[in-house]
Amino acid sequence: MEKEITDWEAVYRGHKVKIGKRPFGGADVYYVSSSPDKKPLVLTRALKSGGKEFWTSIPQGMQKEAEEIGAIIDKLEK
């Protein structure tokens, strides 16, 4: 069974963002676009030792944004 492609619009820090969910290598990857002039922020869920999930950016370095936008995605997926 193929995973579906999902797109949402949300507000992050007072700005509209587009969030796209795509399957990639057995995991879901999320593309967050705030402007056509900027590259999208790419997010996914990862596992800490002990098995707890957390949001992270690809490449790493935007952890705060990954956690904040990840919380928005969690609400959208409920």
Rosetta blueprint (number, residue, H / E / L):
1 M L
2 E L
3 K L
4 E L
5 I L
6 T E
7 D E
8 W E
9 E E
10 A E
11 V E
12 Y E
13 R L
14 G L
15 H E
16 K E
17 V E
18 K E
19 I E
20 G E
21 K E
22 R E
23 P E
24 F E
25 G L
26 G L
27 A E
28 D E
29 V E
30 Y E
31 Y E
32 V E
33 S E
34 S L
35 S L
36 P L
37 D L
38 K L
39 K L
40 P L
41 L E
42 V E
43 L E
44 T E
45 R E
46 A E
47 L E
48 K L
49 S L
50 G L
51 G L
52 K L
53 E E
54 F E
55 W E
56 T E
57 S E
58 I E
59 P L
60 Q L
61 G L
62 M L
63 Q H
64 K H
65 E H
66 A H
67 E H
68 E H
69 I H
70 G H
71 A H
72 I H
73 I H
74 D H
75 K H
76 L H
77 E L
78 K L
